[in-house]
């Protein structure tokens, strides 16, 4: 579904495009302008390669209509494009195998899932029908790729401070675990040693744009970094607050006061 509609957009095949978009997208007064804007990003020549960078699915298609998100990288002779598609399930249809060398026959799209073939009846498969809900085309520019690399262009002190915390938090955890192992008179040492690595919350940083975010979680260690598959994906750094280590240091302080 994804590549078929992208090919139609590149060719400006409006008949195919109209058949491939959801009623909601079709009803938008600017849907033609949005598709034309996406089409202008395509060169005239066919792509050298097409790579599916990422995909995700929500909904089971039966109780909740399925929704898919597709992320492609199209490489041309002189340019590259990152294409983000949202496709929604609009119904079901039966697909009959017409034999070798012949295209399958597809029935009309229906909202309810068809029943399985009755015993002795002609066999068919039941397929979900998807249509395009949105499309976004982003040219891959050299300066944007350079900006998304690490370390990339010069960064603010905030970025480097955050990066320092990424390494400081595990260091605090290891130091507290060593202190637990060396503490005399401390009972249940395996428990306290494991508690050293328990972290709560989550703070993340978009390295390219210096944007912060936070959330709630419980994790072991809880620090790390990652980057998406797109050449425009930024590096994402995150750490969690070492609450376990803080409790351990408090417990060791109380132990020293008693001894």
N, C-alpha and C positions, 0 to 999 in steps of 0.2 A: 504493500500500500504506500509506504513512505517514498520509495524511490520512483514509483510510477507517477505519483503526483508531482514530484520534483521535476521529472523529465517533462511532464506536461507544462509546468510553469516555464521551464527553460525554452520550450518550443512555442510558447504562447498559444497552446492548444486549448482555447477557451471552452470548447465543447467538452473535452475531457475534464478540464478543471471544474466546470459546473457540475458534472456528474460525481466529482470526487470530494466536494466540500459539504459540511454539515448544513442542515437548514438554518441553524443559528448563525453560522458564518455567512451564508448566502443572504440572510436577512439584514446584515449590517450594511448600512448605506455606503460605507467606504471600503467594502471588501474587494472590489475591483482595483481600487487605488492601492490597497495594501499588497495585493498579488502583483500588480504592475511594478510597484516599488521593489519587491523582491526579485522580479524578473530582470530588472535593469542591472542587477549585480552580476548576472551570469554573462560570461563571454559567449561568443557565437560558436566556438569549437566545442566538441564533446569533451567530457572529463577524461583525464588520464587514469584516474583511480577514484574509487568511492569507498570510504571506510566508515563503518558504523562505530562511533566513539562510545556511545552509551545509550541505554534504553531502560525504561522503567514502566511498570504496569500497575494500575490500581483498579479494583473492582473485579468480581468474578465473572461478569458477563451475564449472569442469570438473575441473582437477586439485585445486584448493583451493576449498571452498565460499565463495561470495561473502558478504561482510558489509558492510552499509551503515550509516552513521551520518547521521541527519537532524536538523537543528535548525530549528525553526519559530518564528515570532512570530505569535501569535493576538491580534488586537485586538478588544475588545468595547466596548460603550457606556461602561462605567465602569471597565474594567480591561484589562490586557494580560498575556499569559502567554508565557513561553519554554518550548518543549516539546522535549525531547531524546529521540530514539528510536534504538534499535538494532534493526535488522532483519537476520535471518540467512536465507540460502538453505536451504530444506529439501528441494528437489528440482526436478523438471522436469515440464512437462505440454505436451500438444499443444493448440493452439487452432485451431478450425475456424471460418471465416467462414460464417455462416448466411444472409447476404444483407442487403439494405437493411432497416433498421427492426427487425431481430431481433438479440438478444444473441448473442455468439459462444458456441460450445459448447467446454467445456474438459474434457479427459479427467482421469482420476485422476492424482494426483501420484506420480511414480516417482523413484527415487534416481539412476538412470543416465540420461544425456542420450539422448533418442530419436534415432533415425536420421532423415535427411531423407526426404521423401516419395519413393516409388518412381516411376519414370516411368510416366505414365498413371494413377496413383492420385490420389485426391482430395487437394487441396493443403491444407496446414496450416502454421502457424508453431510454432516451438518457443520456449517461454517459461520463464524462471526463476520459481520460486515462493518468495516470501519470507514470513516470519512474524515477529511481534514478539518480540524477546528481552528488551527492557527499555524502560521509559518513565519519564521524570522531568519533572514539571511545576513550574515556578518562577514565582510571581507577580512581576511587574515593579512593585516599589514605588518611590514617588517618592524616598525616602531612599536606596535602593540605586542608582538611576540617578544621583543627585547624587554619591554616593560614588565612582562609577566614572568621573566626568568628571575632566578635568585643569584646574586642579590639584586640584579637589575640596576636601574638608575639610582643615584644617591638617595638614601632614605633618611627620614627624620629620626631624631633620638628616640622617639616613642617606639619605633619598630625595633631598634637594637635593644632597648630596655626589655621589651616583651620577649625577644629572642633569648636574652639572658635568663629570664624567668623560666623558660622552657628547660634549661639545663640546671637551674638552681633548685627547682622543686624536686627532681629525682635525687639530687645531691643531699638535700635535707632528709629525704626518706632513707637513703643509705646510711647517713650519719646517725640517724635515730635508731636504725636497726643495729648498728654496731654498738651503740651505747646500751641497747637492751641486752645484747649478748655479753657485754662486759660488766653489767650491773650485778652486784652481789646482793643476795637476799631477795631478789625479785622472783616471784613465783609466776608460773604459766608463761614462761619466756616465749614459746612458739606463738602463743596468742598475741602477745605484745609486739613481737617481731613482724607478724603478718599485719597487725594494725598500722604499723609504720607506713605501709604502702597504700592504705585506703585514702582516697581523695574524693571530695564532693564538689559539685558544681562544675561548670565548664566555661572558660573564657577563650574566645578564638579571635584571631587577627587575620584579615585579608592583607597579605604582605604588599600587594601591588597598590591598592587604594588606601591602605592604612585605615581600614574600617574594623570596628570591634563589634563583638556580639557575645552574648552569654546565655546560659541555660542551666538546667538542673540535671544532675546525674550523680551516680555513685560508681566509682571505678577503682581499679588497681593501677597505681602510678598516674594514669590519666593525662599524660603529656604526649605530644607527637606532632607530626606534620604530614600533609598530604597534598596532592595536586591532581586535578581532574585530567581526563585524557585529551581534552582539546588543547591545541597550541596556545589558545587564549586564556586557558584556565590559570588563575593565580595560585600561588602557594598559600596554603591555609595552615596556620600554626595554632595550637591550642594547649592549654594546661588546665589542671584542676587544682583546687585548694587542698593542701596536705593536712586535712583535719585530723587524720589518724596520727600523724607525726606530732601534731600539737598536743594531742591527748597523751601520747607517750612521754613527751618531755615534761608534761605536768605530772604524770605518774612518777617519773624518775625524780623530779624535784621534791615531791612529797616523801618518797622513799629516803632521800638524803636527809630531810628534816627529821625523820624518825630515827635515823641511825646516827 
